[in-house]
């Protein structure tokens, strides 16, 4: 009953839901494949898109955050020596926020790449920033999801997931989805007006290579049609707006796929971190922004 209620809530909160199938052919472009943008990093993760469509990502072990100019593909160092950042996302204020798993904190980067601690003493694997400035982050070892408010106040808003990892909001921000990398499910929650979560249940089921093996589901993104994409051991899995799986886009390499974002000026290009590299491919899909980003 609880799963049924949560599924109904998910579909009610998703503003764009259709009954027809949403095949991979609606997203992929014939003749286009993954293109290597840069590699040689120890562990690439956390791609995030700025106001102009450029991408920031982290080399976690080297405590570096790098910037990709979408138009040229050039890569430059934005921040270094400020802690290993596993998750990145721009907030509606135009600032770049990061989750630092090793340091157990949420930080915000200034224009020079220096960090200010927003909240500490909490698990911070991956994060998503809502239009109102609320931040949700996953605490994998403690099986929790935290809510960090713009003033730094924090509280646990969900628990009980074996290994919560990737985290994302639906376009309408009424539903939060959390990936369990140790299992095969993605959990959906309804977001209340005060930012807390209710009705959590395993709504999505990822494909796996063998029965009863973990999906290793990690970072996620959503598009303007209500589709959800999650990086997994099998590849980039796509779910339609009713939580049905549409298919799996092959990984850029055989390495571990950690995260994905839709970027570019029109938010129509996948950028995915996989092993020590970051890759991109154009799509027919377009991404979404939470709130309106402000230019610095």
C-alpha positions as CSV (number, residue, x, y, z in Angstrom):
1,X,0.0,0.0,0.0
2,X,2.8,2.4,0.9
3,X,4.6,1.8,-2.4
4,X,1.3,2.3,-4.3
5,X,0.6,5.6,-2.5
6,X,4.2,6.8,-3.2
7,X,3.9,5.9,-6.9
8,X,0.6,7.9,-7.1
9,X,2.3,10.9,-5.4
10,X,5.2,10.7,-7.7
11,X,3.0,10.8,-10.8
12,X,0.9,13.6,-9.3
13,X,4.0,15.7,-8.5
14,X,5.4,15.2,-11.9
15,X,3.8,17.9,-14.0
16,X,4.7,16.3,-17.4
17,X,3.5,12.8,-17.6
18,X,2.4,11.0,-20.7
19,X,0.8,7.6,-21.4
20,X,2.8,6.9,-24.6
21,X,6.1,5.2,-24.6
22,X,9.3,7.3,-24.3
23,X,12.0,5.2,-26.2
24,X,15.7,5.9,-26.3
25,X,15.2,7.0,-29.9
26,X,13.4,10.1,-28.6
27,X,16.6,11.1,-26.8
28,X,19.6,9.8,-28.8
29,X,20.7,11.2,-32.1
30,X,21.7,8.9,-35.0
31,X,25.4,8.9,-35.7
32,X,26.3,10.6,-32.4
33,X,28.1,8.8,-29.6
34,X,30.2,9.7,-26.5
35,X,33.1,12.0,-27.1
36,X,36.0,12.2,-24.7
37,X,36.4,15.7,-23.4
38,X,39.3,15.1,-20.9
39,X,40.8,12.3,-19.0
40,X,43.8,11.4,-16.8
41,X,42.1,12.2,-13.6
42,X,42.1,10.0,-10.5
43,X,38.4,10.0,-9.9
44,X,36.1,12.3,-11.9
45,X,32.7,13.1,-10.4
46,X,30.0,15.7,-9.8
47,X,29.4,17.4,-13.2
48,X,27.4,20.7,-12.8
49,X,26.2,23.2,-15.3
50,X,26.5,27.0,-14.9
51,X,24.3,29.8,-16.4
52,X,26.1,29.8,-19.7
53,X,26.0,26.0,-20.1
54,X,29.6,25.3,-19.1
55,X,30.4,22.3,-17.0
56,X,32.3,22.1,-13.7
57,X,33.4,18.7,-12.4
58,X,35.7,17.4,-9.7
59,X,38.8,15.2,-9.5
60,X,37.9,14.1,-6.0
61,X,41.2,12.6,-4.9
62,X,43.3,15.5,-6.1
63,X,41.0,18.1,-4.5
64,X,40.4,19.9,-7.8
65,X,37.3,21.4,-9.4
66,X,37.7,21.9,-13.1
67,X,35.7,23.9,-15.7
68,X,34.9,22.9,-19.2
69,X,34.1,25.7,-21.7
70,X,31.3,24.1,-23.6
71,X,31.9,26.0,-26.9
72,X,35.6,25.1,-27.1
73,X,36.0,22.0,-25.0
74,X,38.9,23.6,-23.2
75,X,39.5,22.6,-19.5
76,X,40.8,24.9,-16.8
77,X,41.3,24.6,-13.1
78,X,38.7,26.5,-11.1
79,X,39.6,25.4,-7.5
80,X,42.4,23.4,-5.9
81,X,43.3,22.3,-2.4
82,X,39.9,23.1,-1.0
83,X,38.9,19.5,-0.1
84,X,37.7,16.6,-2.1
85,X,34.3,17.4,-3.6
86,X,32.2,14.5,-4.7
87,X,29.0,16.4,-5.6
88,X,28.6,19.8,-7.3
89,X,25.5,21.9,-8.3
90,X,24.8,25.6,-9.0
91,X,22.1,27.1,-6.8
92,X,19.5,29.7,-7.9
93,X,21.9,32.4,-6.5
94,X,24.4,31.5,-9.2
95,X,26.9,30.1,-6.7
96,X,28.5,26.7,-6.9
97,X,27.8,24.3,-4.0
98,X,29.7,21.2,-3.2
99,X,29.4,18.1,-1.0
100,X,32.6,17.0,0.6
101,X,32.3,13.4,1.6
102,X,35.7,13.1,3.3
103,X,35.4,16.3,5.2
104,X,31.7,15.7,6.1
105,X,30.5,19.1,5.0
106,X,28.6,21.2,2.5
107,X,30.5,24.1,1.0
108,X,29.9,27.1,-1.3
109,X,32.6,28.3,-3.7
110,X,33.4,31.9,-4.3
111,X,34.4,33.3,-7.7
112,X,38.1,32.6,-6.9
113,X,37.4,28.9,-6.1
114,X,37.8,29.3,-2.3
115,X,35.2,27.6,-0.1
116,X,33.0,28.7,2.8
117,X,31.5,26.0,5.0
118,X,27.7,26.1,5.0
119,X,27.2,23.0,7.2
120,X,29.4,20.4,8.7
121,X,29.3,17.2,10.7
122,X,27.1,15.4,8.2
123,X,27.4,12.9,5.5
124,X,27.8,14.6,2.1
125,X,28.2,12.2,-0.8
126,X,26.0,13.9,-3.4
127,X,23.6,16.9,-3.3
128,X,20.8,18.8,-5.1
129,X,20.0,22.5,-4.6
130,X,16.3,23.5,-4.8
131,X,14.9,26.8,-6.1
132,X,14.4,28.1,-2.5
133,X,18.1,27.4,-1.6
134,X,17.4,24.2,0.3
135,X,20.1,21.6,-0.2
136,X,19.5,17.8,0.1
137,X,22.5,15.5,0.5
138,X,23.1,11.8,0.9
139,X,24.9,10.3,3.9
140,X,25.9,6.9,2.7
141,X,27.5,5.4,5.8
142,X,24.6,6.5,8.1
143,X,21.9,5.6,5.5
144,X,20.4,9.1,5.8
145,X,19.3,12.0,3.7
146,X,19.9,15.5,5.1
147,X,18.2,18.8,4.5
148,X,20.5,21.8,4.8
149,X,18.7,25.2,4.8
150,X,20.2,28.3,3.3
151,X,21.2,29.5,6.8
152,X,23.1,26.3,7.4
153,X,20.5,24.6,9.7
154,X,20.4,20.9,9.1
155,X,18.1,18.0,9.8
156,X,17.7,14.4,8.8
157,X,14.7,14.0,6.5
158,X,14.9,10.4,5.5
159,X,16.7,7.2,6.6
160,X,16.7,3.5,6.1
161,X,18.2,3.3,2.6
162,X,21.1,0.9,2.5
163,X,23.6,3.1,0.6
164,X,22.0,6.4,-0.5
165,X,24.1,8.0,-3.2
166,X,22.8,10.0,-6.1
167,X,20.0,12.5,-5.5
168,X,17.8,14.7,-7.7
169,X,14.6,16.7,-7.7
170,X,11.9,16.4,-10.3
171,X,11.3,19.5,-12.5
172,X,8.4,20.6,-10.4
173,X,10.5,20.0,-7.2
174,X,7.6,18.2,-5.6
175,X,9.4,14.8,-5.7
176,X,12.9,13.9,-4.5
177,X,14.6,10.8,-5.8
178,X,17.5,9.0,-4.1
179,X,19.6,6.2,-5.6
180,X,20.5,3.2,-3.5
181,X,23.8,2.1,-5.0
182,X,23.8,-1.2,-2.9
183,X,20.4,-2.3,-4.3
184,X,18.4,-2.1,-7.5
185,X,15.9,0.7,-6.6
186,X,15.6,4.4,-6.6
187,X,13.5,5.8,-3.8
188,X,11.0,8.6,-4.4
189,X,9.8,11.0,-1.7
190,X,7.2,13.8,-1.7
191,X,8.7,17.2,-0.7
192,X,6.5,19.0,1.8
193,X,6.2,22.8,1.9
194,X,8.6,23.0,4.8
195,X,11.2,21.0,2.9
196,X,10.7,17.8,4.8
197,X,10.1,14.5,3.0
198,X,7.2,11.9,3.3
199,X,6.0,8.7,1.6
200,X,9.4,7.4,0.7
201,X,9.3,4.1,-1.3
202,X,11.3,2.2,-4.0
203,X,9.5,3.4,-7.1
204,X,12.1,2.8,-9.8
205,X,13.9,-0.5,-10.5
206,X,17.2,-0.5,-12.3
207,X,18.4,-3.2,-14.7
208,X,21.4,-5.3,-13.5
209,X,23.7,-7.8,-15.2
210,X,22.8,-10.6,-12.8
211,X,19.9,-11.3,-10.5
212,X,20.3,-9.9,-7.0
213,X,23.4,-7.9,-7.8
214,X,23.6,-4.2,-6.9
215,X,23.0,-1.6,-9.6
216,X,25.7,0.7,-8.2
217,X,23.3,3.6,-9.1
218,X,25.0,6.9,-8.6
219,X,24.4,10.4,-9.9
220,X,21.2,11.4,-11.7
221,X,19.7,14.2,-13.8
222,X,16.2,14.9,-15.2
223,X,15.0,16.5,-18.4
224,X,12.1,18.8,-19.4
225,X,10.0,15.9,-20.5
226,X,10.1,14.3,-17.0
227,X,12.6,11.6,-17.9
228,X,15.1,10.6,-15.3
229,X,18.7,9.4,-16.1
230,X,20.9,7.5,-13.6
231,X,24.5,6.4,-13.9
232,X,24.8,2.7,-13.1
233,X,27.2,-0.2,-13.4
234,X,25.3,-1.2,-16.6
235,X,25.2,2.2,-18.2
236,X,23.1,5.3,-18.2
237,X,19.6,4.1,-17.4
238,X,16.6,6.1,-18.6
239,X,13.2,6.1,-17.0
240,X,10.1,7.8,-18.5
241,X,7.8,10.2,-16.6
242,X,5.8,7.3,-15.1
243,X,8.9,5.6,-13.7
244,X,9.1,2.9,-16.3
245,X,12.5,2.0,-17.6
246,X,13.0,3.0,-21.3
247,X,16.4,1.5,-21.8
248,X,20.1,1.8,-21.1
249,X,22.6,4.0,-22.9
250,X,26.0,2.3,-23.0
251,X,28.8,3.7,-20.8
252,X,31.5,5.9,-22.4
253,X,34.1,3.4,-21.2
254,X,34.3,0.2,-19.1
255,X,35.2,2.2,-16.0
256,X,32.8,3.1,-13.2
257,X,30.2,5.6,-14.3
258,X,29.6,8.2,-11.5
259,X,27.4,11.0,-12.7
260,X,25.6,12.8,-15.5
261,X,24.3,16.3,-16.3
262,X,22.6,18.0,-19.2
263,X,24.6,21.1,-20.2
264,X,25.3,23.5,-23.0
265,X,23.5,26.8,-23.6
266,X,20.3,24.8,-24.5
267,X,21.0,22.1,-21.9
268,X,20.9,19.5,-24.6
269,X,24.2,17.8,-24.2
270,X,25.0,14.9,-21.8
271,X,28.2,15.3,-19.8
272,X,29.1,12.1,-17.9
273,X,32.0,11.3,-15.6
274,X,33.3,7.8,-16.0
275,X,36.5,6.6,-14.2
276,X,39.2,9.2,-14.8
277,X,37.5,10.9,-17.7
278,X,34.6,13.1,-18.6
279,X,32.6,12.6,-21.8
280,X,29.8,14.3,-23.7
281,X,27.2,13.5,-26.4
282,X,24.4,15.7,-27.9
283,X,20.8,14.7,-27.4
284,X,17.3,15.5,-28.4
285,X,16.4,16.0,-24.7
286,X,16.7,19.3,-22.8
287,X,17.5,19.7,-19.2
288,X,15.9,21.8,-16.5
289,X,17.0,24.4,-13.9
290,X,15.7,24.8,-10.4
291,X,14.7,28.4,-10.1
292,X,16.5,31.1,-12.0
293,X,20.2,31.3,-11.8
294,X,21.7,34.8,-11.2
295,X,24.8,36.0,-12.9
296,X,27.7,37.0,-10.7
